Structure formats: structure tokens, C-alpha cells
Amino acid sequence: MAAICWGLSGGIGGILTGEGWSPLVVSFYRGGIGFVFVLVWLLLQPSGNGLTSGRMWFWSAVAGLGVAGNFAFYFISIAEGSVAVAATLMYCAPVFVFLVSFTLGLEQPTVFKWVAIALVILGVVLLTGIYDVAAGEVSLIAVGAGLLSGLSYALFIFGFKYAALHGSPQAILVIAFAVLALILFVLADTEQIVAVPGESRWPLFVLLGVIGAGLSFIAYIVGLKHTVPAVASIVAMVEPVTASLFGVVVLNETLAVLQMTGMALILITVTTLSVRLHGPDKLD
């Protein structure tokens, strides 16, 4: 459910940015409405929230910085390119997690992991067509923003992981979304933010926040309690696939054969990497 919601949110964001709404404003409403949902969740389940822990606040703020960058760069990539490309590039986040883990000594590099990373890079090259910039398949801004979206999501993963040692998921998300809303409110076009409630497209903004940050994050956290991470990694493939189908069917986006090959290479490699990380014994 979470993966489908995230995929649909990319399509909705594509509609809004295509009509001239700033990616930062779209991101602000997505996170701001999500904040309301997780706040209600926290009020309904207040026990063990860890709000007295300074470390929980710090790492939750780091997670908030990550999710703010993830939302913003994702919609910038969509506005400058396409939903399919943006969603697939964001799906590269686990690769960034590995690279950061290698650098910090948290993860031991292996031949398999390096090969997987190389295959993902090859997939990115095929998907984006950056080997032939003159062809204009995908702009460099779209590629850069898409990769930064994945990098930002990796930052969110690290922040959430360490914050979870000191507090509840709902408390972490409340702080994270509050940080997101504050950052994007400062950076976004205030006139557009104020104008949204009076525009005809306000229901789309609400829908984006409800499914893109409210119900989806709650469903994801609840889902992780009832399945193993490896299975969750496989199910997460639904997000870029859903987003891509939305872009093709609703937004009339097109993908060349090489782009579809690159997309498949990224999705299969990242999913295999995630499953191998957790081990087949944990699939029981």
C-alpha cells in the first residue's frame, strides 16, 4: 500500500508541477499534510515516544532534512524530466547507503556489492541517456535532482535508523515532518503556498499529502512490523513501476527501449542487493 501510494504521489506531483506549481510548494504541502497524520498517530499512541531524548530529537531532525531533500529533489526531477526517470533514480537510494557505509566503515565492501553498484550506474546511464546529452533525452538537472533525491532518502534512512534507538516511529516522523515543513516554508514561494487553498487544484494537494506522506508512511512502518526487510525491499519495487505507469498512461510520457532496459537493470539490481543484504534465511 505504501509503495503504491508513493508511486501515485509522483504522478500527482507531475500533474501539479506541469501546471506551473513550484516543486518546493508541492513538497511543502505533501510533508505538511503528512505531519498532521503522524501527529494524530502520536497522540493516539503516546507511550514510549522518547520525546525527552536529545539524541532522538537530533537524529529525527537529520531524518527531516533527508525527507525534505527527498521530496523537493524528487519533484524537481519530475518537473525537469519525467515521473519514470525521477522515481527510478530515487530507487537508487540503497546504493548511496552502501557507499556511505563503506566510507564510514559501517559496511564491508565485497565484490558482489561493487558489481551491483556498477550495474546500477550502468542502468542510470541507459535510463537517462547522459551518454548522449545532445540528444536531449533527459536534462542534466533532472538527472542530478533525481540522484540527489535518492541521496537525501539515504540520509533519511540513516537518521530514522539511529533515532529509532531512542524513540517511537510516530514521534520520529512528527519531528521529521515538522523540520521538513519549516525548511520548505522558508525556501518555497510564499505567495504560491498561500494561494493553494483558494485554487481549484487544492484537492490534488490534499490527496498528495494524504497518500504521499500520511497514510503511506504509517502503512510502511506498520508493514515493517509484519514482514522482513528483504520482502519489503521486493515490494518497494511497486513504487517506481506504479509511478512509471502513471507517467506513461496519464501524463503521456514515453520511454525508449534503452531507457526501459536501464530501468529494469536498476530495479532488479537494487532489489537483489537488498535481498542479499538481509539474507535468504530471513525470508522464512
C-alpha positions in Angstrom: 0.0 0.0 0.0 2.8 2.4 0.9 4.7 1.7 -2.3 1.6 2.2 -4.5 0.8 5.4 -2.6 4.3 6.7 -3.2 4.2 5.8 -6.8 0.9 7.6 -7.3 2.2 10.7 -5.4 4.9 11.0 -8.1 2.2 11.1 -10.7 0.1 13.7 -8.8 3.3 15.8 -8.3 3.9 15.6 -12.1 0.4 17.0 -12.8 0.9 19.9 -10.3 4.4 20.8 -11.4 3.3 20.5 -15.0 0.7 23.2 -14.3 3.4 25.6 -13.0 3.3 24.9 -9.3 6.8 25.1 -7.7 8.3 21.7 -6.8 9.1 23.2 -3.3 5.5 24.2 -2.8 4.2 20.8 -3.9 6.8 19.2 -1.5 5.7 21.5 1.4 2.1 20.5 1.1 3.0 16.8 0.8 5.0 17.0 4.0 2.8 19.4 5.9 -0.3 17.3 5.5 1.7 14.2 6.3 2.7 16.0 9.6 -1.0 16.2 10.6 -1.4 12.5 10.1 1.6 11.3 12.1 0.8 13.9 14.8 -2.6 12.2 15.3 -0.9 8.8 15.2 1.4 10.0 18.0 -1.5 11.4 20.1 -3.3 8.0 19.7 -0.1 6.0 20.7 1.9 8.3 23.0 3.7 5.7 25.0 7.5 5.2 24.6 7.7 8.2 22.3 11.2 9.2 23.5 10.5 12.9 23.3 12.7 13.5 26.3 15.7 12.1 24.5 18.1 14.7 22.9 19.6 12.1 20.6 16.1 11.2 19.3 15.5 14.8 18.5 18.8 15.2 16.8 18.6 12.1 14.6 14.9 12.9 13.8 15.9 16.3 12.6 18.5 14.7 10.4 15.8 12.4 9.1 13.7 15.5 8.5 16.5 17.2 6.5 16.7 14.0 4.4 13.0 13.7 3.7 12.8 17.4 2.8 15.5 16.9 0.3 14.0 13.7 -1.0 10.6 15.3 -1.6 12.0 18.5 -3.1 14.6 17.0 -5.4 12.1 14.3 -6.5 9.6 16.8 -7.7 12.3 19.0 -9.3 13.5 15.9 -11.2 9.9 15.2 -12.3 9.4 18.9 -13.4 12.6 18.9 -15.4 12.3 15.3 -16.7 9.7 12.7 -16.2 8.0 10.7 -13.4 9.5 7.4 -14.6 13.1 8.7 -14.6 12.7 10.5 -11.2 11.2 7.5 -9.5 13.8 5.1 -10.8 16.7 7.3 -9.9 15.3 7.8 -6.4 15.1 4.0 -6.1 18.9 4.0 -6.2 18.9 5.2 -2.5 20.2 1.8 -1.1 23.3 2.2 -3.3 24.0 5.5 -1.6 23.5 3.8 1.8 26.2 1.3 0.9 28.6 3.9 -0.3 28.2 6.0 2.8 28.5 2.8 4.9 31.7 1.9 3.1 33.1 5.3 3.8 32.2 5.3 7.5 33.4 1.7 7.9 29.9 0.5 8.9 29.8 -2.0 6.0 32.4 -4.2 4.5 32.7 -3.9 0.7 32.5 -7.1 -1.3 32.9 -8.0 -5.0 29.2 -8.6 -5.2 28.3 -5.2 -3.8 30.7 -3.4 -6.1 29.4 -5.3 -9.1 25.8 -4.4 -8.1 26.8 -0.7 -7.8 28.4 -0.8 -11.2 25.3 -2.3 -12.7 23.1 0.4 -11.1 25.4 3.1 -12.6 25.1 1.4 -16.0 21.3 1.4 -15.5 21.4 5.1 -14.7 23.4 5.8 -17.8 21.0 3.9 -20.0 17.8 5.3 -18.4 18.9 8.9 -18.5 20.8 8.9 -21.8 23.6 11.0 -20.3 26.0 9.3 -22.7 24.4 11.5 -25.4 23.4 14.8 -23.8 23.0 16.4 -27.2 20.0 14.1 -27.8 18.2 15.8 -25.0 16.5 12.6 -23.7 16.8 13.8 -20.1 18.2 17.1 -18.8 21.2 17.1 -16.5 19.1 19.0 -13.9 16.6 16.1 -14.0 19.4 13.5 -13.6 21.1 15.5 -10.8 17.9 16.1 -8.9 16.8 12.5 -9.2 20.1 11.3 -7.8 20.1 13.9 -5.0 16.6 12.7 -4.2 18.0 9.2 -3.7 20.9 10.5 -1.7 18.5 12.5 0.5 16.4 9.4 1.1 19.6 7.6 2.2 20.1 10.4 4.7 16.5 9.9 5.9 17.2 6.2 6.3 20.3 6.8 8.5 18.6 9.5 10.6 15.5 7.3 11.1 17.6 4.3 12.0 19.5 6.0 14.8 16.5 7.9 16.1 14.6 4.6 16.4 17.0 3.6 19.1 15.7 6.3 21.3 12.0 6.8 20.4 8.9 5.6 18.6 8.4 5.8 14.8 5.5 8.2 15.1 7.4 10.6 17.3 10.4 10.5 14.9 8.1 11.2 11.9 6.4 14.1 13.7 9.7 15.8 14.3 11.0 14.9 10.8 7.9 16.3 9.0 8.0 19.4 11.2 11.6 20.0 10.2 10.6 19.4 6.6 7.7 21.9 6.7 9.9 24.6 8.3 12.7 24.2 5.8 10.4 24.2 2.7 8.3 27.0 4.0 11.5 29.2 4.2 12.7 28.1 0.8 9.4 27.9 -1.2 7.5 30.7 -2.9 5.3 32.0 0.0 2.8 33.5 -2.5 2.2 30.1 -4.0 1.8 28.5 -0.6 -0.8 31.0 0.4 -2.6 30.8 -2.9 -3.1 27.0 -2.9 -6.3 26.9 -0.7 -8.1 29.3 -3.0 -7.1 27.5 -6.2 -9.2 24.8 -8.0 -6.4 22.3 -7.7 -6.3 22.3 -3.8 -7.9 18.8 -3.7 -4.9 17.4 -5.5 -2.6 18.9 -2.9 -4.6 17.3 -0.2 -4.7 14.0 -1.9 -0.9 14.2 -2.4 -0.3 14.8 1.3 -2.8 12.1 2.4 -1.4 9.3 0.2 2.1 10.6 -0.3 3.1 11.3 3.3 0.2 10.5 5.6 -1.2 7.0 5.0 1.9 5.8 3.1 4.4 6.4 5.9 2.1 4.9 8.5 1.4 1.9 6.3 5.1 1.4 5.7 6.0 1.5 9.4 3.1 -0.9 10.3 4.0 -3.1 7.4 7.6 -3.5 8.5 6.4 -4.9 11.8 4.8 -7.8 10.0 7.4 -8.7 7.4 11.1 -8.9 7.0 13.2 -6.2 5.3 14.1 -8.4 2.3 10.4 -8.9 1.4 9.8 -5.1 2.0 12.6 -4.4 -0.5 11.0 -6.5 -3.2 7.5 -5.0 -2.6 9.1 -1.5 -2.8 9.6 -2.1 -6.5 6.0 -1.3 -6.9 6.7 2.4 -6.3 8.8 3.2 -9.4 6.7 0.8 -11.5 3.5 2.5 -10.4 5.0 5.9 -10.9 6.2 5.0 -14.4 2.9 3.5 -15.5 1.1 6.7 -14.2 3.5 8.8 -16.2 3.0 6.8 -19.4 -0.8 6.3 -19.1 -1.9 9.7 -17.6 0.9 12.1 -18.5 1.7 10.7 -21.9 5.3 10.2 -21.1 7.4 7.8 -23.3 10.4 5.6 -22.7 12.8 4.4 -25.3 14.0 0.7 -25.4 17.4 1.6 -23.9 15.6 3.6 -21.1 13.4 0.7 -20.2 16.5 -1.6 -20.2 18.2 0.8 -17.8 15.1 1.0 -15.6 14.9 -2.8 -15.4 18.6 -3.1 -14.7 18.3 -0.7 -11.7 15.2 -2.2 -10.3 16.4 -5.8 -10.5 19.9 -5.0 -9.2 18.8 -2.8 -6.3 16.2 -5.4 -5.2 18.7 -8.2 -5.4 21.2 -6.2 -3.5 18.6 -5.5 -0.7 17.6 -9.2 -0.5 21.2 -10.4 -0.4 21.9 -7.8 2.4 19.3 -9.4 4.7 20.0 -13.0 3.6 17.6 -15.7 2.4 17.4 -17.2 5.9 15.3 -14.3 7.0 12.7 -14.9 4.4 11.3 -17.8 6.5 
